Amino acid sequence: MIALNLIRNEKERVLQGLQKKHFTAIHLVDEILTLDEVRKTTQKQMDDLLAQQNVAAKQIGGLMKEGKKAEAEAIKLQVAEWKASTETLKTELAQTEQKQFDLLVLLPNIPSQLVPNGRTPEDNEVIYTVPELPTLSSTAKPHWELTEQYGLIDFELGVKLTGAGFPVYTNKGARLQRGLINFFLDRATAAGYVEMMPPLLVNADSGFGTGQLPDKEGQMYHATVDDFYLIPTAEVPLTNIYRDVILKEEQFPIKMCGYTPCFRREAGSYGKDVRGLNRLHQFDKVEIVQFEHPDKSYNTLETMVKHVEGLLKELELPYRILRLCGGDMSFASALTYDFEVWSAAQQRWLEVSSTSNFESFQTNRMKTRFKDSSGKMQLAHTLNGSALALPRIVAALLENNQTASGIRLPKAIHSFVGMEIIN
């Protein structure tokens, strides 16, 4: 949530940022500021009435001591009227604050100055791409055919058990999945991230804290009886661990990682873009999360980008890094780098990670603060990244490494999956 002080003091910056994200309801900024004036006026009226009541209380006490009961009673009647007016103003103030809050949570985060202008994925800035893309023979198969050929994933069984987008990993496919999860977790813990195993369902407060609610409620599976949400990413429970917590400055950076299944209702288009592992409703992912001092969060973002890049290098996958434009960024992000791997069989790039700095947007919602060296209370910054999401990684590994004798796996994961080749 954008800090109200930022809107008050830097309105033009906020408007420019919202326009860069192609947010259409710009009028909300003026409505928020108008409500702010109403709130301040109502608060002043309340304060004035309370001050009058305090003065009157002393007068009543003095008059009673002097035996001027009639005069004291007259003032008591006036005080009763002031108290009734105060209660009315109190209700009005609460209503105004709620209206203002309800509008504030509709505003997306303000993008960093590093964010390029643009509206669609085609406007994203490519900041790195491998110098050469691999080529395969004309007989190369897409991963949905390879998984059937080698008995790795049963998509039809998933449809029977649940529905489309819920694959069943079998035999060596299940072992590959488990091995990759362990590989990603081991690399994260070696980089100083503390491994966590969070719940897969969260309450609405957690969804609100990280910005999934109320912006993305339609993309989340909702267990309505208990009002719980299935997590779309481990970011949600991991980040909310520090909701309503006052941190110590020396605790930074706080580094966490976690493996979870992720659940997303989002519906995709039809065709090869969503076929097989390209888009799922349930998938596995290892997430890295950091809480950082505001002065250091952008340097930390670069180290997280390097971490993800290192994983892709070890997996020997051709990749590129994108800096997302304003129109393609998430609701809560201030700056996002996407990683895509090249699918030689499909002849297209597949997104496998988003690594983002949210600045204080999430911590303002979660009230996660720290006291700096001067004693001033500040909001911490949050960052997270996919390190990595498995489905498209598996798709690229299978497609790019297919040979006549089987699918050769990169050396870095041999010990994790217990095999060098799938045949």
Order of alpha helices (4+ residues) and beta strands (2+ residues): alpha-alpha-alpha-alpha-beta-alpha-beta-alpha-beta-alpha-beta-beta-alpha-beta-beta-alpha-beta-beta-beta-alpha-beta-beta-beta-alpha-beta-beta-beta-alpha-beta-beta-alpha-beta
